[in-house]
Amino acid sequence: MANKKEKVVDQYAKALLAYGEDQDSFDSLLADLKTVVDVVASEPKLTALLSAQTISEEDQVSLLDTLTKGADQAVVNLTKILLSHHHFALLEDVSKRFVDLYQDRQGIQSVTITTAVAVDDDQKKRLEDAFQKQSGAKKVEASYRVLPDLLAGVSMQSKSILIDGSLKTKIAKLQAELLG
């Protein structure tokens, strides 16, 4: 079943990507899609209500119109198509897949950079540059978090790359070597 779900999600995301390319409207598409997904995610009952057979199709469409008011037409159409095919619960998955496809196409690499202490803007720039050089990405979108358990150093994690230069990991490796 998961395979069918992934296939459906992929089809919708690829169609949205093709639309974005045709219209050269990725910025508004990304922003509007994120806004709609955030609203839906903040109100879990909304998905249940839109998926329920207990309210009329007219009421569902009216609710969607309110939800997507002012959004890019592709986002409006996507939500209506998902609703009409009983796939509205897949909206967040479609959005994530769309972002992944867009980033892959643009050479953008998302990375979570974890440090033991907070870093300033200059340090952030150097960390992002180092990751970009290591990964070969055209652009890096970094999010930061502080984890004192690292003791010192930095860990950088993307979908496909892990660079772990934390003191915690180095100590664990040394301990493993010593203890066999």
ROZA-718528 format. One record per residue (C-alpha): residue number from 1; residue in three letters; x, y, z. Coordinates in nm, 3 decimals, m for minus. Example, Ala and Ser with C-alpha at 12.3 -4.5 7.8 and 13.67 -1.06 7.14 Angstrom:
+------+------+---------+---------+---------+
! resi ! resn !       X !       Y !       Z !
+------+------+---------+---------+---------+
!    1 !  ALA !   1.230 !  m0.450 !   0.780 !
!    2 !  SER !   1.367 !  m0.106 !   0.714 !
+------+------+---------+---------+---------+
***
This chain:
+------+------+---------+---------+---------+
! resi ! resn !       X !       Y !       Z !
+------+------+---------+---------+---------+
!    1 !  MET !   0.000 !   0.000 !   0.000 !
!    2 !  ALA !   0.284 !   0.239 !   0.080 !
!    3 !  ASN !   0.414 !   0.189 !  m0.272 !
!    4 !  LYS !   0.083 !   0.306 !  m0.420 !
!    5 !  LYS !   0.081 !   0.606 !  m0.186 !
!    6 !  GLU !   0.436 !   0.701 !  m0.288 !
!    7 !  LYS !   0.342 !   0.671 !  m0.654 !
!    8 !  VAL !   0.038 !   0.897 !  m0.609 !
!    9 !  VAL !   0.242 !   1.152 !  m0.410 !
!   10 !  ASP !   0.515 !   1.148 !  m0.674 !
!   11 !  GLN !   0.268 !   1.204 !  m0.960 !
!   12 !  TYR !   0.109 !   1.508 !  m0.795 !
!   13 !  ALA !   0.447 !   1.654 !  m0.698 !
!   14 !  LYS !   0.587 !   1.609 !  m1.049 !
!   15 !  ALA !   0.279 !   1.771 !  m1.202 !
!   16 !  LEU !   0.320 !   2.069 !  m0.967 !
!   17 !  LEU !   0.689 !   2.090 !  m1.056 !
!   18 !  ALA !   0.608 !   2.090 !  m1.428 !
!   19 !  TYR !   0.355 !   2.369 !  m1.372 !
!   20 !  GLY !   0.612 !   2.571 !  m1.177 !
!   21 !  GLU !   0.861 !   2.533 !  m1.461 !
!   22 !  ASP !   0.608 !   2.629 !  m1.726 !
!   23 !  GLN !   0.492 !   2.936 !  m1.535 !
!   24 !  ASP !   0.832 !   3.020 !  m1.382 !
!   25 !  SER !   0.648 !   3.067 !  m1.054 !
!   26 !  PHE !   0.841 !   2.860 !  m0.803 !
!   27 !  ASP !   0.867 !   3.133 !  m0.538 !
!   28 !  SER !   0.494 !   3.200 !  m0.514 !
!   29 !  LEU !   0.415 !   2.831 !  m0.554 !
!   30 !  LEU !   0.647 !   2.732 !  m0.268 !
!   31 !  ALA !   0.521 !   3.010 !  m0.041 !
!   32 !  ASP !   0.152 !   2.945 !  m0.105 !
!   33 !  LEU !   0.186 !   2.568 !  m0.075 !
!   34 !  LYS !   0.375 !   2.606 !   0.254 !
!   35 !  THR !   0.107 !   2.841 !   0.390 !
!   36 !  VAL !  m0.178 !   2.603 !   0.303 !
!   37 !  VAL !   0.009 !   2.299 !   0.438 !
!   38 !  ASP !   0.093 !   2.486 !   0.761 !
!   39 !  VAL !  m0.272 !   2.580 !   0.814 !
!   40 !  VAL !  m0.387 !   2.224 !   0.748 !
!   41 !  ALA !  m0.117 !   2.083 !   0.978 !
!   42 !  SER !  m0.212 !   2.323 !   1.257 !
!   43 !  GLU !  m0.575 !   2.208 !   1.238 !
!   44 !  PRO !  m0.578 !   1.825 !   1.220 !
!   45 !  LYS !  m0.958 !   1.821 !   1.228 !
!   46 !  LEU !  m0.958 !   2.007 !   0.897 !
!   47 !  THR !  m0.819 !   1.708 !   0.706 !
!   48 !  ALA !  m1.070 !   1.479 !   0.874 !
!   49 !  LEU !  m1.353 !   1.717 !   0.790 !
!   50 !  LEU !  m1.247 !   1.750 !   0.427 !
!   51 !  SER !  m1.206 !   1.375 !   0.396 !
!   52 !  ALA !  m1.534 !   1.291 !   0.567 !
!   53 !  GLN !  m1.834 !   1.175 !   0.373 !
!   54 !  THR !  m2.060 !   1.351 !   0.624 !
!   55 !  ILE !  m2.046 !   1.699 !   0.470 !
!   56 !  SER !  m2.157 !   1.782 !   0.120 !
!   57 !  GLU !  m1.915 !   1.819 !  m0.166 !
!   58 !  GLU !  m2.032 !   2.179 !  m0.198 !
!   59 !  ASP !  m1.936 !   2.248 !   0.166 !
!   60 !  GLN !  m1.599 !   2.081 !   0.116 !
!   61 !  VAL !  m1.525 !   2.295 !  m0.190 !
!   62 !  SER !  m1.639 !   2.607 !  m0.004 !
!   63 !  LEU !  m1.404 !   2.522 !   0.282 !
!   64 !  LEU !  m1.119 !   2.468 !   0.035 !
!   65 !  ASP !  m1.194 !   2.800 !  m0.135 !
!   66 !  THR !  m1.160 !   2.974 !   0.201 !
!   67 !  LEU !  m0.840 !   2.783 !   0.280 !
!   68 !  THR !  m0.674 !   2.865 !  m0.052 !
!   69 !  LYS !  m0.806 !   3.220 !  m0.104 !
!   70 !  GLY !  m0.536 !   3.427 !  m0.274 !
!   71 !  ALA !  m0.308 !   3.127 !  m0.334 !
!   72 !  ASP !  m0.142 !   3.044 !  m0.665 !
!   73 !  GLN !  m0.395 !   2.877 !  m0.895 !
!   74 !  ALA !  m0.187 !   2.558 !  m0.906 !
!   75 !  VAL !  m0.216 !   2.524 !  m0.526 !
!   76 !  VAL !  m0.592 !   2.579 !  m0.547 !
!   77 !  ASN !  m0.621 !   2.319 !  m0.822 !
!   78 !  LEU !  m0.399 !   2.072 !  m0.636 !
!   79 !  THR !  m0.614 !   2.086 !  m0.322 !
!   80 !  LYS !  m0.933 !   2.043 !  m0.524 !
!   81 !  ILE !  m0.793 !   1.750 !  m0.720 !
!   82 !  LEU !  m0.665 !   1.583 !  m0.402 !
!   83 !  LEU !  m1.007 !   1.631 !  m0.245 !
!   84 !  SER !  m1.200 !   1.500 !  m0.545 !
!   85 !  HIS !  m0.980 !   1.188 !  m0.564 !
!   86 !  HIS !  m1.002 !   1.128 !  m0.187 !
!   87 !  HIS !  m0.631 !   1.200 !  m0.146 !
!   88 !  PHE !  m0.649 !   1.521 !   0.057 !
!   89 !  ALA !  m0.466 !   1.357 !   0.348 !
!   90 !  LEU !  m0.161 !   1.336 !   0.116 !
!   91 !  LEU !  m0.126 !   1.715 !   0.083 !
!   92 !  GLU !   0.169 !   1.742 !   0.323 !
!   93 !  ASP !   0.348 !   1.447 !   0.158 !
!   94 !  VAL !   0.294 !   1.599 !  m0.187 !
!   95 !  SER !   0.433 !   1.929 !  m0.061 !
!   96 !  LYS !   0.745 !   1.764 !   0.084 !
!   97 !  ARG !   0.804 !   1.565 !  m0.234 !
!   98 !  PHE !   0.757 !   1.878 !  m0.446 !
!   99 !  VAL !   1.018 !   2.064 !  m0.238 !
!  100 !  ASP !   1.259 !   1.770 !  m0.268 !
!  101 !  LEU !   1.216 !   1.757 !  m0.648 !
!  102 !  TYR !   1.255 !   2.134 !  m0.677 !
!  103 !  GLN !   1.570 !   2.136 !  m0.464 !
!  104 !  ASP !   1.721 !   1.846 !  m0.661 !
!  105 !  ARG !   1.650 !   2.022 !  m0.988 !
!  106 !  GLN !   1.803 !   2.348 !  m0.862 !
!  107 !  GLY !   2.106 !   2.185 !  m0.698 !
!  108 !  ILE !   1.996 !   2.299 !  m0.353 !
!  109 !  GLN !   2.107 !   2.088 !  m0.058 !
!  110 !  SER !   1.924 !   2.119 !   0.274 !
!  111 !  VAL !   2.146 !   2.056 !   0.573 !
!  112 !  THR !   2.102 !   2.057 !   0.948 !
!  113 !  ILE !   2.412 !   2.190 !   1.118 !
!  114 !  THR !   2.443 !   2.095 !   1.483 !
!  115 !  THR !   2.696 !   2.262 !   1.708 !
!  116 !  ALA !   2.780 !   2.235 !   2.076 !
!  117 !  VAL !   2.745 !   2.612 !   2.119 !
!  118 !  ALA !   2.567 !   2.888 !   1.930 !
!  119 !  VAL !   2.758 !   3.020 !   1.628 !
!  120 !  ASP !   2.766 !   3.371 !   1.487 !
!  121 !  ASP !   2.683 !   3.471 !   1.129 !
!  122 !  ASP !   3.046 !   3.456 !   1.014 !
!  123 !  GLN !   3.084 !   3.102 !   1.150 !
!  124 !  LYS !   2.755 !   3.001 !   0.988 !
!  125 !  LYS !   2.876 !   3.128 !   0.652 !
!  126 !  ARG !   3.203 !   2.933 !   0.684 !
!  127 !  LEU !   3.016 !   2.615 !   0.785 !
!  128 !  GLU !   2.776 !   2.650 !   0.491 !
!  129 !  ASP !   3.065 !   2.713 !   0.252 !
!  130 !  ALA !   3.247 !   2.406 !   0.384 !
!  131 !  PHE !   2.937 !   2.190 !   0.340 !
!  132 !  GLN !   2.876 !   2.330 !  m0.007 !
!  133 !  LYS !   3.233 !   2.249 !  m0.110 !
!  134 !  GLN !   3.211 !   1.898 !   0.038 !
!  135 !  SER !   2.870 !   1.818 !  m0.112 !
!  136 !  GLY !   2.911 !   1.988 !  m0.449 !
!  137 !  ALA !   2.575 !   2.162 !  m0.407 !
!  138 !  LYS !   2.504 !   2.481 !  m0.601 !
!  139 !  LYS !   2.330 !   2.628 !  m0.298 !
!  140 !  VAL !   2.297 !   2.528 !   0.067 !
!  141 !  GLU !   1.989 !   2.588 !   0.281 !
!  142 !  ALA !   2.102 !   2.540 !   0.639 !
!  143 !  SER !   1.911 !   2.511 !   0.960 !
!  144 !  TYR !   2.098 !   2.526 !   1.288 !
!  145 !  ARG !   2.055 !   2.367 !   1.624 !
!  146 !  VAL !   2.262 !   2.368 !   1.940 !
!  147 !  LEU !   2.322 !   2.037 !   2.117 !
!  148 !  PRO !   2.557 !   2.071 !   2.415 !
!  149 !  ASP !   2.598 !   1.689 !   2.423 !
!  150 !  LEU !   2.834 !   1.721 !   2.125 !
!  151 !  LEU !   3.086 !   1.868 !   2.372 !
!  152 !  ALA !   3.267 !   2.051 !   2.089 !
!  153 !  GLY !   3.283 !   2.050 !   1.711 !
!  154 !  VAL !   3.009 !   2.028 !   1.455 !
!  155 !  SER !   2.787 !   1.773 !   1.282 !
!  156 !  MET !   2.632 !   1.840 !   0.939 !
!  157 !  GLN !   2.352 !   1.616 !   0.810 !
!  158 !  SER !   2.168 !   1.628 !   0.478 !
!  159 !  LYS !   1.962 !   1.360 !   0.306 !
!  160 !  SER !   2.268 !   1.185 !   0.173 !
!  161 !  ILE !   2.570 !   1.324 !   0.356 !
!  162 !  LEU !   2.682 !   1.311 !   0.719 !
!  163 !  ILE !   2.989 !   1.503 !   0.825 !
!  164 !  ASP !   3.048 !   1.445 !   1.194 !
!  165 !  GLY !   3.338 !   1.632 !   1.348 !
!  166 !  SER !   3.197 !   1.637 !   1.699 !
!  167 !  LEU !   3.413 !   1.560 !   1.999 !
!  168 !  LYS !   3.142 !   1.324 !   2.125 !
!  169 !  THR !   3.179 !   1.104 !   1.815 !
!  170 !  LYS !   3.558 !   1.116 !   1.827 !
!  171 !  ILE !   3.551 !   1.004 !   2.192 !
!  172 !  ALA !   3.308 !   0.723 !   2.110 !
!  173 !  LYS !   3.530 !   0.601 !   1.823 !
!  174 !  LEU !   3.840 !   0.612 !   2.043 !
!  175 !  GLN !   3.657 !   0.426 !   2.318 !
!  176 !  ALA !   3.544 !   0.159 !   2.070 !
!  177 !  GLU !   3.900 !   0.113 !   1.944 !
!  178 !  LEU !   4.039 !   0.086 !   2.294 !
!  179 !  LEU !   3.776 !  m0.160 !   2.414 !
!  180 !  GLY !   3.782 !  m0.361 !   2.094 !
+------+------+---------+---------+---------+
***
